[in-house]
Amino acid sequence: MVDVSKAKQLKRAKRQATSWLVAAACVFIGITILQSMTPVLASLWWVQFIKMISEAALVGGLADWFAVSALFRPIPASHPIPHTNIVASNQSVIAQNLAVFVKDKFFHNDAIENLVSGSHPAKAMGTWLQQPKNATRLAKYFGDSLAGLLNVIDDAPVKAALHKGIHSALSHIELGAIVAGGVKVMTRDGRHQKLLNKLLDKLSESLQQEATQEFIAEKLTDWLKTEHRRLEKILPSGWLSEQGANIAVSALAHILSDVSQDPQHPIRIELNTQLARFIDDLEHNAEAQQKLNDFRDRLINSDTVGRYLNSIFAEMRQWLASDIAAENGQIRTRLAMWLQASGDKLAQDNTLQQAVDYHIGVAARYAAPEMASFLAGHIRKTIESWDATQLSQQIELNIGKDLQKVRINGTLVGGLIGGLLFAIEKLIHTFA
């Protein structure tokens, strides 16, 4: 589409340049006619001087007119001479050179690094997010994006494709290796021992509580009444149950305390042995691996589990969609508050700014080569796909106005050179 404003500016510039050329031609023609009609004037030095200036200006203006016009159109149009219509003839070269220029000058590592270090994006981002309206706007954008994603996922063909893809992915997961790796990470360097100590201490504390002892005593009483009805009528079952509960709690508490305080306790060692055996079975025992995979298959193929998960997803989707659609929904409100708080922190913390700027720079330097190659290829293909005539018109429309000044300068400089040559010629004749 042609920019009307630029087209008017180009037309005006062409008109000005042509006016200078026509003026030079008129002066040259007028002086020539004057010399023919009045031979006396032909020998006057100032007439010859003006004629020389106009002639040189006409030559300079015509030469620059040809040079500028040859860039954008064939001259003449029917049987063009060589080296005209240069832009259209070199469309592929222009496309390639422009693509390489953009790639090498705008997307190399140094340019990206200077851009990041000079713009301080973290501070700018923090300052921008400090404004409540900006945080709210960004939160709304995230919410709308999430709503759009939910609509896409809820589309029947997409949902079926996702279900099939997830089912296929889960079916090929080797749970043995994953579980073994997870247990290894949890038990590396004795990490699980701290968790075990916490668990033992909590269990010991719970056993020593009065409510726990009463619960155990009640269970012992019920056991006596069920298993030993006759003895229960003779013996003081309540007292026996209380004493039994105290003995059991005391014994268990002492055992738990011993395990917690002794790193080499047999129970602790046995636990480590069983964990190591469990990991080894998951990694090398085909039968154990197959059992775990069979459990995986039963789980993902279960209609009950599928219906349960679908119902949860449907309820979550409905709640998310309703909350996002609400003007003061929890998600949008809390997200806006979090974004604004993050902006405050980012704008005030210089250390955080430096860290964020550094990571943005690393990411930009990493992405720059791929992005540069993509943009360079896009620029080259786009320019090559343009119609050659339209390409010439667009380039002329954008730089032609300045090129018309070249024509004006050519006319003026040509005239000055003509006058200078005339002066040199007169000097030579004078002193010869």
C-alpha positions in Angstrom: 0.0 0.0 0.0 1.4 3.4 -1.0 2.0 6.0 1.7 0.2 9.1 0.4 2.3 11.4 2.5 5.6 10.0 1.3 4.3 9.9 -2.3 3.5 13.7 -2.1 6.9 14.5 -0.6 8.7 12.5 -3.4 6.6 14.2 -6.1 7.5 17.6 -4.6 11.2 16.8 -4.4 11.2 15.6 -8.1 9.5 18.7 -9.1 12.1 20.9 -7.4 15.0 18.9 -8.9 13.5 19.1 -12.4 12.9 22.8 -12.0 16.7 23.4 -11.4 17.5 21.2 -14.5 14.9 23.1 -16.6 16.3 26.4 -15.4 19.8 25.4 -16.4 18.5 24.2 -19.8 16.6 27.5 -20.4 19.6 29.6 -19.6 21.8 27.5 -21.9 19.2 27.6 -24.8 18.6 31.3 -24.2 22.3 32.2 -24.3 22.8 30.1 -27.4 19.9 31.8 -29.2 21.2 35.2 -28.0 24.7 34.5 -29.4 23.2 33.4 -32.8 21.0 36.4 -33.1 23.5 38.9 -31.8 27.1 38.0 -32.9 28.5 41.0 -31.0 27.5 39.5 -27.7 28.9 36.1 -28.5 32.5 37.3 -27.9 31.7 38.9 -24.5 33.4 37.0 -21.7 30.4 37.2 -19.2 28.1 35.7 -21.9 30.5 32.9 -22.5 30.9 32.5 -18.7 27.1 32.2 -18.2 26.8 29.8 -21.1 29.7 27.6 -19.6 28.0 27.5 -16.2 24.6 26.6 -17.7 26.0 24.0 -20.0 28.0 22.3 -17.1 24.9 22.6 -14.8 22.8 20.9 -17.5 25.3 18.1 -18.0 25.7 17.6 -14.2 21.9 17.6 -13.7 21.2 15.2 -16.5 24.0 12.9 -15.4 22.6 12.7 -11.9 19.0 12.4 -13.2 20.2 9.3 -15.2 22.0 7.9 -12.1 19.1 8.3 -9.8 16.5 7.1 -12.3 18.6 4.1 -13.3 18.3 2.8 -9.7 14.5 2.3 -10.0 13.5 1.9 -13.6 14.8 0.7 -17.0 16.1 3.4 -19.3 14.7 3.5 -21.9 11.7 1.4 -21.0 11.5 -0.6 -24.2 15.1 -1.5 -24.8 17.0 -0.6 -21.6 20.7 -0.1 -21.6 22.9 -2.1 -19.2 23.1 -1.2 -15.6 19.7 0.4 -15.3 16.8 -0.7 -13.2 19.4 -1.7 -10.6 17.1 -2.3 -7.6 14.8 -4.8 -9.4 17.7 -6.5 -11.2 19.5 -7.1 -7.9 16.5 -8.1 -5.8 18.1 -11.3 -4.5 21.4 -9.6 -3.8 19.6 -6.8 -1.9 17.6 -9.3 0.1 20.7 -11.4 1.0 22.8 -8.3 1.9 20.1 -6.8 4.0 19.5 -10.0 5.9 23.2 -10.4 6.6 23.5 -6.8 7.6 20.7 -7.2 10.2 22.1 -10.4 11.5 25.7 -9.2 11.8 25.0 -5.7 13.1 22.0 -6.0 15.3 22.0 -9.6 16.7 25.6 -10.4 17.4 26.6 -11.1 21.0 28.3 -7.8 21.7 25.2 -5.8 20.5 22.9 -7.9 22.6 25.2 -7.5 25.7 25.4 -3.7 25.2 21.6 -3.5 24.8 21.0 -5.4 28.0 23.6 -3.6 30.1 22.6 -0.2 28.8 18.9 -0.5 29.2 18.8 -2.1 32.7 15.7 -4.1 32.0 15.2 -5.3 35.6 14.9 -1.8 37.0 12.7 -0.7 34.2 10.5 -3.8 34.7 10.3 -3.1 38.5 9.4 0.5 38.0 6.7 -0.4 35.5 5.2 -3.1 37.7 5.1 -0.7 40.7 2.2 1.1 39.1 -1.0 -0.6 40.2 -2.7 -0.1 36.7 0.3 -1.8 35.0 0.2 -4.8 37.5 -3.5 -5.1 37.0 -3.2 -4.9 33.2 -0.5 -7.6 33.2 -2.6 -9.8 35.6 -5.6 -9.4 33.3 -3.4 -10.5 30.3 -2.2 -13.6 32.2 -5.8 -14.4 33.2 -7.1 -14.0 29.7 -4.3 -16.2 28.4 -5.2 -18.9 31.0 -8.8 -18.6 30.0 -7.9 -19.0 26.3 -5.8 -22.1 27.2 -8.6 -23.6 29.2 -11.0 -23.1 26.2 -8.4 -24.8 23.9 -8.0 -27.7 26.2 -11.7 -28.1 26.6 -12.2 -28.4 22.8 -13.3 -32.0 22.1 -10.6 -32.8 19.4 -7.9 -31.2 21.5 -9.0 -32.9 24.6 -9.0 -36.3 22.8 -5.5 -35.6 21.4 -4.2 -34.6 24.8 -5.8 -37.6 26.5 -4.2 -39.9 23.9 -0.8 -38.2 24.2 -0.8 -38.3 28.0 -1.9 -41.9 28.0 0.8 -42.9 25.6 3.5 -40.9 27.5 2.5 -42.5 30.8 2.4 -46.0 29.3 6.0 -45.7 28.3 7.3 -44.3 31.6 9.5 -46.8 33.4 8.4 -46.3 37.0 11.2 -48.5 38.4 13.9 -46.2 37.3 12.0 -43.1 38.4 11.1 -44.5 41.9 14.6 -45.8 42.3 16.1 -42.4 41.4 13.7 -40.6 43.7 14.5 -42.9 46.7 18.3 -42.5 45.9 18.0 -38.7 46.0 16.0 -38.9 49.3 18.5 -41.2 51.0 21.7 -39.7 49.6 24.1 -38.6 52.4 21.8 -39.9 55.0 19.0 -37.4 54.4 16.3 -39.8 55.3 17.9 -40.3 58.8 16.9 -36.8 59.8 13.4 -37.4 58.7 13.3 -40.8 60.5 14.5 -39.1 63.7 11.7 -36.5 63.4 9.2 -39.2 62.8 10.4 -41.3 65.8 10.4 -38.3 68.1 6.8 -37.4 67.1 5.6 -41.0 67.4 7.2 -41.2 70.9 5.6 -38.0 71.9 2.2 -39.1 70.7 2.5 -42.5 72.5 3.2 -40.7 75.9 0.1 -38.6 75.7 -2.7 -39.4 78.0 -5.3 -39.7 75.3 -3.1 -42.3 73.5 -2.8 -44.4 76.7 -6.5 -44.3 77.3 -7.1 -45.4 73.7 -4.7 -48.4 74.2 -6.3 -49.3 77.5 -9.8 -49.3 75.9 -8.6 -51.6 73.1 -7.1 -54.0 75.7 -10.3 -54.0 77.6 -12.3 -54.7 74.5 -9.8 -57.5 73.7 -10.2 -59.1 77.1 -14.0 -59.0 76.8 -13.9 -60.6 73.4 -11.2 -63.2 73.7 -11.3 -64.0 77.5 -14.9 -63.4 78.6 -14.7 -65.6 81.8 -11.3 -64.3 83.0 -12.5 -60.8 82.3 -15.4 -61.3 84.8 -13.0 -62.5 87.5 -9.9 -60.2 86.9 -9.9 -56.4 87.3 -9.8 -55.8 83.5 -9.8 -52.0 83.8 -6.7 -52.0 86.1 -5.0 -54.6 83.9 -5.7 -52.6 80.8 -4.3 -49.5 82.3 -1.2 -51.2 83.4 -0.8 -53.0 80.1 -1.2 -49.7 78.3 1.5 -48.1 80.5 3.9 -51.0 80.0 3.3 -51.1 76.2 3.7 -47.3 75.8 6.9 -47.3 78.0 8.4 -50.1 76.1 7.6 -48.6 72.7 8.9 -45.2 73.8 12.2 -46.7 75.0 12.6 -48.6 71.7 11.8 -45.5 69.7 14.2 -43.4 71.8 17.0 -46.0 71.4 16.5 -46.0 67.6 16.5 -42.2 67.5 19.7 -41.8 69.5 21.7 -44.6 68.2 22.9 -44.2 64.5 24.0 -47.8 64.5 20.8 -49.3 66.0 19.9 -52.6 64.4 16.4 -51.4 63.4 18.0 -48.3 61.6 20.6 -50.6 59.9 17.8 -53.0 58.8 15.8 -50.0 57.4 18.9 -48.9 55.4 19.4 -52.5 54.2 15.8 -52.8 53.1 16.0 -49.4 51.3 19.1 -50.5 49.4 17.5 -53.8 48.5 14.4 -52.0 47.3 16.5 -49.7 45.1 18.5 -52.6 43.7 15.3 -54.5 42.9 13.8 -51.5 41.1 17.0 -51.1 39.0 17.9 -54.7 38.3 15.0 -57.1 39.2 12.9 -57.5 36.1 10.0 -59.0 38.1 9.9 -56.1 40.5 10.0 -53.7 37.6 7.2 -55.5 35.8 5.0 -55.5 38.9 5.4 -51.7 39.2 4.7 -51.3 35.5 1.6 -53.5 35.8 0.4 -51.3 38.6 1.0 -48.3 36.4 -1.0 -49.8 33.6 -3.9 -50.8 35.8 -4.0 -47.3 37.2 -4.0 -45.4 33.9 -6.4 -47.9 32.3 -8.9 -47.8 35.2 -12.3 -46.3 34.3 -12.8 -45.3 37.9 -9.6 -43.4 38.1 -10.3 -41.8 34.7 -13.8 -40.6 35.7 -12.4 -39.3 39.0 -9.7 -37.3 37.3 -12.1 -36.0 34.7 -14.5 -34.8 37.3 -11.8 -33.0 39.2 -10.5 -31.4 36.0 -14.0 -30.3 35.0 -14.7 -28.8 38.5 -11.3 -27.0 38.5 -11.8 -25.7 35.0 -15.2 -24.4 35.8 -14.0 -22.7 39.0 -10.9 -21.2 37.1 -13.1 -20.0 34.3 -15.6 -18.3 36.6 -12.9 -16.7 38.8 -11.0 -15.4 35.8 -14.1 -14.0 34.2 -15.0 -12.1 37.4 -13.7 -8.5 37.6 -12.5 -9.0 41.1 -11.6 -12.7 40.9 -9.2 -14.2 43.4 -6.7 -15.2 40.7 -6.5 -11.8 39.0 -6.5 -9.8 42.3 -3.8 -11.9 44.0 -1.7 -12.0 40.8 -1.9 -8.2 40.5 -0.9 -7.9 44.2 2.0 -10.3 43.7 3.2 -8.6 40.5 3.1 -5.1 42.2 5.0 -6.5 45.2 7.6 -8.1 42.9 7.9 -4.7 41.1 8.6 -2.9 44.4 11.2 -5.5 45.4 12.8 -5.4 41.9 12.9 -1.6 41.8 14.6 -1.2 45.2 17.0 -4.2 45.4 20.1 -3.4 43.4 21.5 -6.9 43.9 18.4 -8.5 42.6 18.4 -6.1 39.6 22.0 -7.1 38.7 21.1 -10.8 39.0 18.0 -10.4 36.8 19.9 -8.3 34.2 22.7 -10.9 34.1 20.3 -13.8 33.5 18.4 -11.7 30.9 21.7 -11.1 29.1 22.6 -14.8 29.2 19.2 -15.7 27.8 19.5 -13.0 25.1 23.0 -14.1 24.1 21.8 -17.7 24.0 18.7 -16.9 21.9 20.4 -14.2 19.7 22.0 -16.6 17.1 18.8 -18.6 16.6 16.7 -15.5 16.5 19.2 -13.8 14.1 19.1 -16.7 11.7 15.4 -16.8 11.8 14.9 -13.1 11.2 17.6 -13.0 8.5 16.0 -15.8 6.6 12.5 -14.2 7.1 13.8 -10.8 5.7 15.5 -12.5 2.7 12.5 -14.6 1.8 10.1 -11.7 2.2 12.1 -9.4 0.0 12.6 -12.1 -2.6 8.8 -12.7 -2.7 8.0 -9.1 -3.4 7.2 -8.0 -6.9 10.4 -6.4 -8.4 8.5 -3.3 -9.6 6.8 -2.8 -6.2 10.2 -3.2 -4.5 11.7 -0.4 -6.6 8.6 1.7 -5.9 8.8 1.2 -2.1 12.5 1.9 -1.9 12.2 5.0 -4.1 9.2 6.1 -2.0 11.4 5.9 1.2 14.7 7.3 0.0 13.8 9.0 -3.3 13.1 12.3 -1.7 16.7 12.5 -0.5 18.1 11.3 -3.8 16.4 14.2 -5.6 18.7 16.5 -3.6 21.5 14.6 -5.3 20.1 15.8 -8.6 19.9 19.4 -7.4 23.4 19.2 -6.1 24.6 17.7 -9.4 23.1 20.7 -11.2 24.6 23.2 -8.8 28.0 21.5 -8.6 28.1 21.1 -12.3 27.5 24.8 -12.8 30.2 25.7 -10.3 32.7 23.4 -12.0 31.8 24.9 -15.4 32.5 28.4 -14.0 35.8 27.2 -12.5 36.9 25.6 -15.7 36.0 28.8 -17.6 38.1 30.9 -15.2 41.0 28.4 -15.5 40.7 28.6 -19.3 40.8 32.5 -19.3 43.8 32.5 -17.0 45.7 30.1 -19.3 44.9 32.3 -22.3 45.9 35.5 -20.4 49.3 34.3 -19.3 50.1 32.1 -22.4 
